[in-house]
Amino acid sequence: MIRNLRWYICGLLFLATTVNYLDRQVLGVLKPTLTAELGWKESDFGWIVFAFQGAYALMMPLAGRFIDSLGTRIGYVCAVLVWSVASMSHAVARNAWQFGVARFGLGLGEAGNFPAAIKTVSDWFPPSERALATGIFNSGSNFGAVAAPLLVAFCAGHFGWRSTFLFTGGLDFVWIALWLIMFHLPRLHPRLAPAELAIIESGREETRETRVPYLQLLRRRAAWAFLLGKFMTDPVWWFYLYWLPGYLNRTYHLDLLHIGPPLIAIYLLADVGSVGGGWISMPLVRRGVSVTRARKTALLACALCVLPLTAMQFFLHNMWLTVAFIGLAAAAHQGWSANLFTTVSDTHPRSVVGSVTGLGGASGAIGGMLFSVVIGYWLDFSHGAYTPLFFACGMAYVAAFFVIQLLAPRMEQDAA
């Protein structure tokens, strides 16, 4: 038997999300280099990002249904295999169109990560621990983003930028081996102690594992609260991932060797926010506060922490002050995301968690897809005016919170 086995499973989800975001972030870090070498315009890069997000949006609902049908053990492996091959295919791309094709393949595979991870949390953790577990595995997105500048600088500096895609894509196969060795459902796991199984199943209502049509899911106000919350706030995170390196390069003239420290600082702060934001609601639930109040308290706190971005123009003169405010906003986004993801398992039976998460991921990707095209053309038109973009990002979470409050005033199963 392995003590606290559920947290080892959470560690595997953290590793999966780390390599997921590492593969995703490489292109953003290389953007200044590739723009100079291949002659991209901002709008070209916007369409490349659009290709990834279009595939992500297209595949997310299918990935969620696929995970629900096939199960997390095999379904997760299939998703990682697809995105690993697509990631390595960037190494042979030679123009914006070919990069777009590679990004499309990456989006198809990476769409499986969050539906599989959220379903795993729903299977392996009691309600009181789900937000913390989600925050921990979701912090892998920041860890991957932190590792990306370091790996890109080393690999690109010593072996050329194409080697970076080959190396990061190859890391995914290590995770696949660990997952197949370690993962089974709780009741089938040979190394799970009965006492821990009792903890995992505590506070959980028994539900029949039934297949629910998408149209029926879309009649639920709680599902729309999640979908619109993702649509309004996910584009902000995509903006950080893909456009921050270019922003730092344009505004503060940082090259590939010097862009790492500010990016690392931002994503380390985001890591703190992911775990801390997931933790906020846990002690409240354990003290008897309703799940609704606990989740809404955490969401509102995170939304308010992003508001300083609306005043970005007042501290652009100091790079590290700018980094601090963006880092605070990134931390708040991750805390927001951890709690928003957890609302799916709060308000839906486990049999449809993957499907609803997939629909939400598609909604967020559509929002990010549209925002990326707007960003590209706006930056070409305005010659690099980022301030209005940061203002929009700063307002997005408060607006999303009120939408969620309107649609899902109570976070509970079978809320209409």
N, C-alpha and C positions, 0 to 999 in steps of 0.2 A: 504494500500500500504506500501511496505517496501522500504525505500530509499537505493540506491546502492545495490540492491538485487543481482546483478551479483557477487559481492565480497563475499556475504554470500555463494553463490553456489561454488565459488572458495574455501572458507573455508571448505566446505564439501569434496571437492576433496583433500584438504590438509589432512584432517582427514583420508580419505580412504587410501591415500598413506602412512600416518604414521602407521596405523595398518597393512598395507601390509608389510612394511619393518620391523616392530616390529616382526611380525610372522616369517619373513625371517631371521632376524638377530640373533634370539635366539640361533640357532644351532652354529653359528660362535663364539658367546661369550662363549658358553658351551664347545667348542672344547677341550681345555686343560683338563677340568674335565672328559668329556666323553672318551677322548683318554686314560687317566689314568685308568678309571674305566672299560672300555670295551676292552682295548688293541688294539685300532686302530693303523694302520700305516698311514703315510701321504697319501699314494696311496689309502687306504680305504676311507679316508675322501674325496679325489679327486673324487672317483666314486660316493659317496653319493651326492656331489655337482653336478656331471654329471647327476644324475637321475633327480634332480630338473630342471636343465637347459635343459635337453632333453625334459622333459614334457613341459616346458615353450616354447621351440622352436617349438615343435609339435603343441601346442595349440594356439600360438599367431595368426597365420593367420586365424584360425577358430574362435578365440575369436573376432578378428576385424570384420570379416564378420557377426558373431553372433550379435555384438553390432550394426552394421549398419542395420541389418535386424529387430531385435527385439526392438531396441531403448535403450537409456541409462538408462531410469528409471528402467525397469525390468531387462535388461541385466546385469547392474552393480550389482544388488542385487543377481542374480544367481551366478555371479562370486565370490562375497564375501562369500556366503553360502558355496560354494565348498571349498574355501581355509581355511575357519574357521574350518570346520570339519577335513580337512587334517592336519591343524596345531595341533589341539587337539589330533589327533591320534598318534603323536610322543610320547605321554606320556606312551603308551603301548608297544613301540618298545624296543627290548632287544639286538639286534645285528645290525651290519652294514647293512645287507640285509634288515631288517625290517625298519631301518631308511631310506634306499633308497626308499622303497615303499611309506613311508609317504611323503618323499620329492617330489616324482613323483606326488602324489596327490596335494601337495601344489603348484607345478609348474603349473598344469592344471588350478587351480582356479586363481592363481595370474596373469596369462597371460591376464586376462580380465581388469586389472586395468588401464593400460596406454592407450589402445585403447578407453576405455570408457571416461577417463579423458580428453584426447586430443580432442575427438569428442565433449565433453561438452564445452570445451573452445572455439572450433570453433563455436558452436551454441550460446554461451552466451557472446562473446566478439568481439568487432571490431578489425580489423587487427592490429591497433596501440597498443592495450593492450594485445594481445595474448601472446607475449613472457614473459611479466611481470606476467600474470596470470599463465602461465606454470611454470615459475620459482618459484612462490609462492607455488603452489600445489606440485611441484617436491621437494621443500624443506622439505616436509613431510617425504621423504625418509631419510633425515638426522636426523630429529626429532625422527623418529622411531629408528634409529641407536643410537641416544643419550640416548633414554629412555631404550633401551634394556639392557645395562650393569647394570643400576640401578635396573631395575625390576628383572633381572636374579640374581644379587647378593642378593636381598632381598628374592625373592621366593625360590631360590635354597638353600640359607643359612638357612631359617626358616622352609621350608616345603619339601625340596628336589627338584632336577632338574625337575622331571616329572610334578610337579605342575605349573612350569613356562609355559609349553606349554598349559596347560588347561586354565590358567588365560589369556594369551595373545590371544588365540583363542576365548575366550568368549567375549573379548572386541569388536569383529567385529559385534556382534548382536546389540550393542548400535548404531553403525554407520548405520546399516540397518534401524533401526527405524527412525533416523533423516533424512535419505535420502528420505524415503517414505513420510514423513511429508512435507519436504521442496521442493522437486524437481519436476518441470514440464518444458517442453520446453517453451521458452520465450513467444511465441504468445498464449500459452495456460495457462500461469501462472496467477492465479487470483489476485496475490498481486504485480504484476509488473506494475509500472507506465508507461503510454504512452511515457513520455519524455525519460525514460531510455531505453525503447524498441527502440526508434529512435536512441539512442547512439549505442546500440548493433548492429543494422542493418546498421549503417553508414559505408560507404566505402566498402560495401560487394556487390559483383556481384551476381545477381540472376542466379542460375543454376538449371537445371532440376535434380530431385532426381532419377537418373538412376543407375541400377546395372551394374557394369563394371566387366567383367571377369578378373581373376588374370593375365592371359597371356597378356591381353591388358595393365594392369597396369605395368607389367614388361617390356613393350616396351618403357616406359618413362625413359629418362635419369635422371630426377629429382628423380624418385623412386629409381633408382639404387644408386644415390648419398646418399640418406638417408639410404638405406640398407647397403651399404659398410661403411658409417660413423659409423653406429651402430656396425657392425661386427668388426671393428678395434678398437673401443674405449670402448664398453660395457664390454669386458673382464677385463679391468682395474678396473672398479667399482666392478665387482664380486670379483676381487682379494682383494680389500679393505675390502669388507663385510665379506668374508669367511676366509681369510688368515692373516689379520692383528692381530687378537687376538693371533694366534699361533706364529706369528713373534715376537710380544712383549713379549710373554711368553718365547720363546726360546732365544731371544737376550738380554732381560733385566730382565728375571726371575720374571715376574709379575704374581701373582696368581689371582684367580677370584675376590678377594676383592680389589686388587690394580690395576687391568687392566682398571677399569672404567675411571679414570681421563684422561689418554691419549686418549682413544677412544672418550670420550665426547668432548675433545678439537678438535680432528680431524673433527668430524661431526658437531660441532658448526661452525667451519670455512667453512665446506661444505654448511651449511645453508646460510651463508652470500654470498657464491658464487652463490648459486642457485637463490636467489632473485636479487643479484647484476648483475649477468650475464644476467638474463632475463630483467633487467632494462636497460642495456647498449643500446640496439637497440631502445627502445621506444622513448626517446627524439630525436634520430636521425631521425626516421620516422616522428615524429611530426614537425620537422623543415624542412621537405621537402626532406630529403635524401632518395634515393631509398631504397626499402625493400632489394634489393640485397646487396647494399653496407652496410646497417645497420647490416644485419645478418652476412655477411662475416667479417665485422670488429669485431663483438663480438666473432665469432668462432675463428678467428686468435688470438685475445688477450688471449682467454682461452687456446688455444693450446700452446702458448709461456710460459704461467705460469706453465705448467707441465714439461717443459724441465729440471728444476733443479733436478728432480728425477734421471736423468742420472748420477749425481755425488754423489749418496747416500753414496758411500764408504768413502767419505772424511769427513762425519760428523756423523758416526755411534757411535762415542765415547760419544756423548751427546744425551741422550734420548729425551729431550725436543726440541732440535734443529731438530732431526729426525722427531718428531711429527709435528713441524712447517712446514717443507718442505712437508711432506705427507698431512698435512692439506691444504696447499696452492694448492697442486695438486688435492685434493678432491674437493676443492672449485671451481677450474677451470673446473673440470669434470662436476660439476653440472651446471655451467654457460653454458658450451658447450652443455650439454644435453638439457637445456631449449631452447636454440636457434635452435638446431638440430631438436627437436620435432616440433618447430614452423614452420620450413621450409615445413612440410607436408601440413599444412593448407595454406601456402603461395603459394604452387605450385600445389595443387590438389583441386578439387571441394569438398564441404562438404560431399557429398554423399559417398565418398570413403575414407575419412580421417581415419576412424576406420580401414578399410582394409589395407591401406598403413602402418599405425602405427603398425598393427599386423604383417605385413611382416617384418618391420624393427625390431620389438621386437624379432621375430623368428631369424632373422639374427644375432642380438646381442647375443641372447642366444646360438646359435650355436658356435659363436666365444668364448663365455665364457665357454661353455661345453668343447670344445677342449683344451682351455688354462688350465682349471682346472685339466684335466688328465695329461697334460704336467707338470704342477706345482707339482702335487703329486709325480710323478715318478722322476722328477728332484730333489726335496728336499730329497727323499729317497736316490738317487744316490749320491748327493753332500753333504749329511749330513747337510742340512739346509743352503745352500748358496743362500741368497735372492737377492744379489746385481745384478746379471744378469736379474732377474725378474723385478726389479725396473727400470733398464736401458731400457728394452723393453717397459715398461709402459710409461716412459718419452718420447719416440720417437713416440708413437702411434698416438698422436693427430696431430702433424705437418704433418705426412704422410697422415692421413685421410683428413686433410684440403686440401691438394693438389689433392687428389682423388676427393673430392667434387667440387673443383674449375674446374677440368677437365670435369666432367660429367654435372655439372649444373652451368655454368658461370653466368646465370641469374636466380633469384628466382621469378618466375611468373607463373600464371596459364597457363596450357596447354603447358609448355615448353617441347620441344621434346628432 
